[in-house]
Amino acid sequence: MSRSTLLKAIVGVAIILGGIFVIMKDEPAAPTGDINSIEPLPEQDSQDR
């Protein structure tokens, strides 16, 4: 194999392994509050422009 092909293979493997590491390391935060309750937004003052 030529040096450029070998370098491309090493970089490709490093990118794939880095992506797998990030996915495995990622820990999503637990949602807070009741996700089933829907509350209306507070009314906003109308502003004249």
C-alpha positions in Angstrom: 0.0 0.0 0.0 1.2 3.5 -0.7 1.7 6.0 2.1 -1.2 8.2 1.1 -3.6 5.2 1.1 -2.3 4.1 4.5 -2.7 7.6 5.9 -6.3 7.8 4.6 -7.1 4.5 6.2 -5.6 5.6 9.5 -7.5 8.9 9.5 -10.7 7.1 8.5 -10.4 4.6 11.3 -9.6 7.4 13.8 -12.7 9.4 12.8 -14.9 6.4 13.1 -13.5 5.4 16.5 -13.8 9.0 17.7 -17.5 9.1 16.7 -18.2 5.8 18.5 -16.4 7.2 21.6 -18.5 10.4 21.5 -21.8 8.4 21.1 -20.9 6.0 24.0 -19.7 8.9 26.2 -22.8 11.0 25.7 -25.2 10.8 28.6 -28.5 12.7 28.0 -29.8 14.6 30.9 -33.1 13.4 32.4 -36.1 15.6 31.7 -37.3 17.6 34.6 -40.9 18.2 35.5 -44.0 16.5 34.1 -43.6 16.2 30.3 -47.3 15.3 29.9 -48.6 18.7 31.2 -49.1 21.5 28.7 -49.3 25.0 30.1 -50.3 28.1 28.0 -47.7 30.8 27.5 -48.2 33.9 29.6 -49.8 36.7 27.7 -47.5 39.4 26.5 -48.2 43.1 26.4 -48.9 44.4 23.0 -46.3 46.9 21.9 -47.1 49.7 19.4 -44.4 50.0 16.7 
